[in-house]
Amino acid sequence: MTEILGVLPVLVVPFKKDATIDFESIPRLVEHCLSNEIQGLVIFGLASELYKLTDSERVEILKRVIVSVNSRVPVIVGTEHSGTDAAVSRSIEAQKLGASALMLYPPTFIKPNEANVISYFKSVGAAVKIPIIIQDAPAWTGVPLSVDLLSKIIKEQPNVNYIKLESPPISDKAKALKNVGFKAIAGYGAVHLIEDLNSGVVGFMPGCSLPGVFVKINKLFSTGKTIEAAEVYKNLLPLLTFQLTSLDTFIEVQKIILNKLQVLSSPYCREPHIPVSSDRIVYLNRLLQEAKFEELSGLNI
């Protein structure tokens, strides 16, 4: 099985100003990440506006991402659905199209009980041969996943063996899940990144706008230069806290930066969307100027 580790940016989905998919920006976005030496890519995470896409759009976007990546890194595909059978169908399709791993949060429309959650992940895992990442994001899903429940899932379906933890602090849960066979991945926009790395996660999923900064932190930390890694993180932290004000803000900030870098033709987010206010855009530009990120050098911000 493919090993999932390291810096795993969650791709935004580019839209034109008329709200149609900007397919031409997808290869540029993929190259933007790969040129910064990331270890994998995620498509159809929460930051991908996946809840605003039709099924046919998801297929076309995934095809473009798979072709653009061209087997250079693993591609992790979100295949969640509120129905178990539909999630299974999406997962089988994603595997056929070239997904290296899948990521799903539990059903959310009708809050499932423990038996439903186990059946959901067991059904998906049994239908494919690639690793499954459970997205544990109770703040967004409203569905808590206990260590005991997760332990039952991995025992019954061994390829459901990764967990993306998005409810900080994650250290105790990450260690408990490691003891039962899970490999932990940090989420929540990487806002607690140094603490997460210290907890022993195998990878983390930040936004996709500034992948080089996260790769630098990861390289420093993994080679024992933890003080230097923490200094880079401190420089990044004001931006991380700003963009995590809401999921809408997180997505739009990625797109604004990528538009400044001429990776995306537009920072457009599909409706429903609450845009970042003009005053906050001014503050965002100030944060980008003060941080002096190498990836933004030469831009007039």
C-alpha positions in Angstrom: 0.0 0.0 0.0 1.0 3.6 -0.6 2.5 5.3 2.5 1.0 8.6 3.3 3.3 11.0 5.1 4.8 14.5 5.2 3.3 17.7 3.8 0.0 17.0 2.2 -1.7 20.2 1.0 -5.4 20.3 0.5 -6.1 21.7 -3.0 -8.7 24.4 -3.5 -11.0 24.0 -6.5 -10.4 26.9 -8.9 -13.5 28.8 -10.2 -13.9 31.4 -12.9 -15.8 34.6 -12.1 -18.9 33.1 -13.6 -18.7 30.2 -11.0 -17.7 27.5 -13.6 -14.7 25.3 -12.9 -11.4 26.8 -14.0 -9.8 23.7 -15.4 -6.9 25.5 -16.9 -5.7 26.6 -13.4 -5.6 23.0 -12.1 -2.2 22.0 -13.7 -0.7 25.3 -12.4 -2.0 24.6 -8.9 -0.6 21.1 -8.9 2.8 22.3 -10.2 2.9 25.0 -7.6 2.7 22.4 -4.9 5.0 19.8 -6.5 7.7 22.4 -7.3 7.9 22.9 -3.5 8.6 19.2 -2.8 5.4 18.3 -1.1 4.9 14.6 -0.4 1.3 14.2 -1.5 -1.9 16.1 -2.5 -5.4 16.1 -1.2 -8.4 16.9 -3.4 -12.0 17.2 -2.1 -11.1 18.0 1.5 -13.2 20.6 3.3 -11.0 23.3 1.9 -11.9 22.1 -1.6 -15.5 23.5 -1.4 -16.5 19.9 -2.0 -20.0 20.6 -0.8 -20.6 22.9 -3.7 -19.6 20.5 -6.5 -21.8 18.2 -8.6 -20.8 14.6 -9.0 -19.8 15.1 -12.6 -17.6 18.0 -11.7 -15.8 15.9 -9.0 -15.0 13.3 -11.6 -13.6 15.8 -14.1 -11.6 17.7 -11.5 -10.1 14.4 -10.2 -9.2 13.3 -13.7 -7.3 16.6 -14.3 -5.5 16.3 -10.9 -4.5 12.7 -11.6 -3.1 13.6 -15.0 -1.3 16.7 -13.8 0.3 14.8 -10.9 1.3 12.0 -13.2 2.2 9.5 -10.4 4.8 11.8 -8.9 3.2 11.9 -5.4 0.2 10.1 -3.8 -3.2 11.7 -4.5 -5.6 11.5 -1.6 -9.3 11.8 -2.6 -12.2 12.8 -0.4 -15.1 10.5 -1.1 -17.5 11.2 1.9 -21.2 11.0 1.5 -24.2 11.0 3.9 -25.2 7.6 2.5 -23.0 4.6 3.0 -23.7 3.1 -0.5 -23.0 6.4 -2.2 -19.7 6.7 -0.3 -18.8 3.2 -1.4 -19.6 4.1 -5.0 -17.6 7.3 -4.9 -14.7 5.4 -3.3 -14.6 2.7 -6.0 -14.7 5.3 -8.7 -11.9 7.3 -7.2 -9.7 4.2 -6.9 -10.4 3.4 -10.6 -9.4 6.9 -11.6 -6.1 6.7 -9.8 -6.5 7.7 -6.2 -3.7 6.5 -3.9 -5.7 6.8 -0.7 -9.2 8.0 0.3 -10.3 10.4 3.0 -13.8 10.4 4.5 -15.6 12.0 7.4 -18.6 10.2 8.9 -22.1 10.8 7.7 -23.4 14.1 8.9 -27.0 14.8 7.6 -28.5 12.1 9.9 -26.2 11.8 12.9 -25.1 8.2 12.9 -24.8 5.9 16.0 -21.8 3.8 16.7 -23.0 0.9 14.6 -23.7 3.1 11.6 -20.2 4.7 11.8 -18.5 1.3 11.9 -20.6 0.0 9.0 -19.9 3.1 7.0 -16.1 2.9 7.2 -16.0 -0.9 7.1 -18.1 -0.9 3.9 -15.9 1.6 2.2 -12.7 -0.1 3.3 -13.9 -3.5 2.1 -14.8 -2.1 -1.3 -11.3 -0.8 -2.2 -7.7 -1.9 -1.8 -6.1 1.4 -0.9 -5.7 3.1 2.5 -8.6 5.0 4.1 -8.1 8.1 6.2 -10.8 8.9 8.7 -11.4 12.6 9.0 -12.1 13.3 12.7 -13.5 16.8 12.6 -16.4 17.0 15.1 -16.4 20.9 15.0 -17.6 20.7 11.4 -19.4 17.3 11.3 -21.0 17.2 14.7 -20.0 13.6 15.0 -17.5 12.7 17.7 -15.3 9.7 17.1 -14.0 8.1 20.3 -10.8 6.1 20.6 -12.8 3.1 21.5 -15.0 3.5 18.4 -12.0 4.0 16.1 -10.3 1.0 17.6 -13.2 -1.2 16.6 -13.1 0.1 13.0 -9.4 -0.6 12.4 -9.8 -4.1 14.0 -12.6 -5.0 11.6 -11.2 -3.2 8.5 -7.3 -3.0 8.6 -7.0 -0.7 5.6 -8.9 2.0 7.4 -5.6 2.8 9.1 -5.1 6.6 9.0 -6.7 9.3 11.1 -6.8 13.0 10.4 -7.2 14.7 13.7 -8.9 18.2 13.6 -9.9 18.7 17.2 -6.9 20.2 19.1 -5.1 19.4 21.2 -4.4 16.1 19.4 -1.4 14.6 21.3 -3.2 12.3 23.7 -5.6 11.0 21.0 -2.8 10.5 18.5 -0.8 8.5 20.9 -3.8 6.3 21.9 -4.7 5.6 18.3 -1.1 4.8 17.4 -1.2 2.1 20.0 -4.1 0.4 18.2 -2.5 0.7 14.7 -3.5 4.1 13.3 -1.1 6.5 11.7 -2.1 10.1 12.7 -2.2 13.1 10.3 -2.7 16.6 11.7 -5.3 18.9 10.2 -7.1 22.1 11.5 -5.2 24.3 9.0 -1.8 23.5 10.7 -2.4 26.2 13.2 -0.9 24.0 16.0 1.8 22.5 13.8 4.8 22.4 16.1 2.7 20.8 18.9 1.2 18.4 16.3 4.7 17.4 15.1 5.8 16.8 18.6 2.9 14.4 19.1 4.3 12.1 16.5 2.0 12.6 13.5 3.3 11.1 10.3 2.1 14.0 8.2 -0.1 17.1 8.1 -2.6 18.7 5.7 -2.2 22.5 5.4 -3.7 24.9 2.9 -2.1 24.9 -0.6 -1.2 28.5 -1.1 2.3 28.5 0.5 3.4 24.9 0.5 7.1 25.8 0.5 6.8 27.3 4.0 5.4 24.1 5.4 8.0 21.9 3.6 10.7 24.1 5.2 9.2 23.6 8.7 8.8 19.9 8.2 12.4 19.5 6.9 13.9 21.4 9.8 11.8 19.5 12.4 12.5 16.1 10.9 16.3 16.7 10.9 16.3 17.7 14.5 16.4 21.5 13.9 13.4 22.0 16.1 14.3 25.5 17.3 14.7 26.7 13.7 11.4 25.0 12.7 9.6 26.8 15.5 11.0 30.2 14.3 9.6 29.7 10.8 6.3 28.6 12.4 6.2 31.7 14.5 6.6 33.8 11.4 3.7 31.9 9.8 1.4 31.8 12.8 -0.3 35.2 12.4 -1.5 34.2 8.9 -2.6 30.7 10.2 -4.8 32.2 12.9 -6.2 34.9 10.6 -7.3 32.4 7.9 -8.8 30.0 10.4 -11.4 32.5 11.5 -13.9 30.4 9.5 -13.8 27.7 6.8 -14.9 30.3 4.2 -12.1 32.6 5.2 -9.6 29.8 5.1 -10.6 28.9 1.5 -10.7 32.5 0.3 -7.3 33.4 1.7 -5.8 30.4 -0.1 -7.3 31.6 -3.3 -6.3 35.3 -2.8 -2.7 34.3 -2.3 -2.7 31.9 -5.3 -4.3 34.6 -7.4 -1.5 37.0 -6.4 1.0 34.3 -7.5 -0.8 33.9 -10.8 -1.5 30.3 -10.1 -5.3 30.9 -10.2 -7.0 33.2 -12.6 -9.5 34.2 -10.0 -10.0 34.0 -6.2 -13.7 33.4 -6.7 -15.5 31.2 -4.2 -18.9 29.6 -5.1 -22.0 30.6 -3.3 -23.1 30.3 -0.6 -20.0 32.2 0.6 -19.3 34.9 3.2 -16.4 36.9 1.7 -13.6 38.4 3.6 -14.3 42.1 4.3 -12.3 44.8 2.6 -10.8 45.9 6.0 -9.6 42.3 6.6 -8.1 42.1 3.1 -6.0 45.2 4.0 -4.9 43.4 7.2 -4.2 40.2 5.2 -1.9 42.1 2.8 -0.1 43.5 5.9 0.5 40.1 7.3 1.9 38.9 4.0 4.2 41.8 3.8 5.5 41.5 7.3 6.1 37.8 7.1 8.3 38.1 4.0 7.6 34.6 2.7 10.1 33.6 0.0 7.2 32.3 -2.2 5.8 35.9 -2.3 9.1 37.6 -3.0 8.9 40.1 -5.9 5.1 40.4 -5.7 3.6 43.9 -5.1 1.3 43.1 -2.1 
